[in-house]
């Protein structure tokens, strides 16, 4: 236990036409510091998670956080990137500075502005998170990558359309209670299950309701060492933080096993001295519904090939034995790439302080987070517990 979350902030996710990367960063940075009761002058380090990959003309964005306050000038600031796990990469980088005792307080910000980019360019930008040499020509962009994964899963384990629709319907229902969510409409199982003009097939067996939307948004955390955190208003401790990186080419792996995800969960739970059953909730990376299905198996909730059981029997519903994505997940909340992992941590901190409103899981004590870059290439797990 080397660090704690002591404050957070979160913008709505969606199409934010009046915002820029800079305005999003500045807003959440100031709001998170205010939430923590920390003055800008007391920040030791700034870490910005920003994928970009062509979404923003402004690259080299770490110093944009300094625009939040003159008192942030001359602070150490860096930008980190690890595809769709960029936000968690930023959080874990901040934890390393606390563990090394090179900082007492770290400001972490995650941001992305995607919707101003033409649709064709969005697809090209996202495919940069695949192994371009072998996977760049997959039809349908990154949805095509996961459409291929879904098709292979169906071949190995049978048609899982019912399970994917159950996951989509769950997350859309949960998203209604999330004030930050991009999609706040309970679509119901039947709509998610059946292809229609409003829910067409996108790639392979994946329909529109199986795919997370294109989003703008930002989130921020203030991290502090444990000694400092216990002097502040609230403290959400990291029981564990694990990062596992796997091969980039899908051709070098059994893509249906998400082995990097499984190992990250195994290491984090072992480090924390916990079992999966000890957790009150999980926020997991459902960029596509088939990803959430595979993550049930990788985290050890079900055996390989049996993820559908967790969906069908209601285990992962908000009132189930392990609520998964009570926020609505990426599917309903949205997925502004660099902000996603930071958002997951902020939302779990809200759960553990009883401040999650209509998203609240009853008696939440321990929260797990899985944030993934690429197709289970960058794998980050955090385990959180409130200590004050």
ABEGO torsion letter per residue (X at the ends): XABBBABBBBBBBEBBAABBAAAAAAAAAAAAAAAAGBBAAABABBBBBBAGGGABABBGAAAAAAAABAAABGBBBBBBBBEAAAAAAAAAAAAAAAAAGABABBBBBBBBBAAABBAAAAAAAAAAABBAAAAAABBGEAAAAAAAAAAAAAAAAEBAAAAAAAAAAAAAAAAAABAABABBBBAEAAAAABBBAABBBABEABBAAABBBBBBEBBBBBBBBAAAAAABABBBBBABBBBBBBBABAAABBAAAGAAAAAAAAAAAAAAGBBAAABABBBBBBABAAAAAAAAAAAGABBBGAAAAAAAAGAABAABABBBGAAGEAAAAEBBAAAAAAAAAAAAAAAAAGAAEAABBBGBABBBBBBBBEBGABBBBBBBBBAX
